[in-house]
């Protein structure tokens, strides 16, 4: 709030005192579309609200007016700020603004509702659906994630560049912003993260949504099948026929030592329960997981000496 009495322009727009231009524009866009007189015909309170919103936006997006308002409140705007030691202070600003002009400058039209037939016979929900500037299609970008990131969770910060209009709706300028995505354990490829209206701005339309789609990067140790992890262990024929231990480096940094005391035949698969990917909605280290599917690639010898073949026949018959 301002430091003295009068209208609370921040409260009128529903923003914090430190709100930046982008936040002020989002607030004005939403409220101006809601309270525009052409969408609220016969409602004098809507006209007053629309005027109030427009004045608040006009003051808070003007550097000089905002500085005076923050220091001296609305009274400083209306009466001017006295100077020191008898010097002239700032001049007073008018108590009202041309709300229609501000709206037209912002949206590029004085009345975006005229083509939609607003009136007493149109249901309010239908009017809301038809009203307002159009929005371009969402801009979709792939978000590459390793299996470690999708297993353990991580935070990704993405620096983006988009075009933003000035506070008065003038020429678009490049604006840099960092978007933060908290990747949750167990997310799958195709998971979508949407940042509403964070794309380019243009006169007369809403900014596009930015959508990031999770893509799984190939892994050296595992393949993923839903919530299960698949590891193919390479073993010799001797190990397949006798006892062996398979060591599997896991995504959380552990190494599993898995004894295989059974005969490993081609196509054999071993299941280790609860050592796969976190299941959707599972939280914490004790959350439920899928399984680890252990498959085998048996390396047969390229050649067996004739002298050894009788011994193999004897052992295997």
Secondary structure, DSSP 8 states (H G I E B T S, - for coil): --SSSS--HHHHHT--TT--HHHHHHHHHHHHHHH-GGGSTT-HHHHHHHHHHHHHHHHHTSHHHHHHHHHHHHHHHHH----GGG--------S---HHHHHHHHHSSS-TTGGGT-STTS-HHHHHHH-S-EE---EEEEEEE-HHHHHH-EEEEEEEEEEE--TTS-S-EEEEEEEEEEE-TT--TT-EEEETT-S--BTTEE---EEEEEEE---SS-EEETTEEEEEEEEEHHHHHS-EEEEEE-TTS-EEEEEE-S---TT-EEEETT-S-B-TT--STT--B--EEEEEEEE--S---HHHHHHHHHHH-
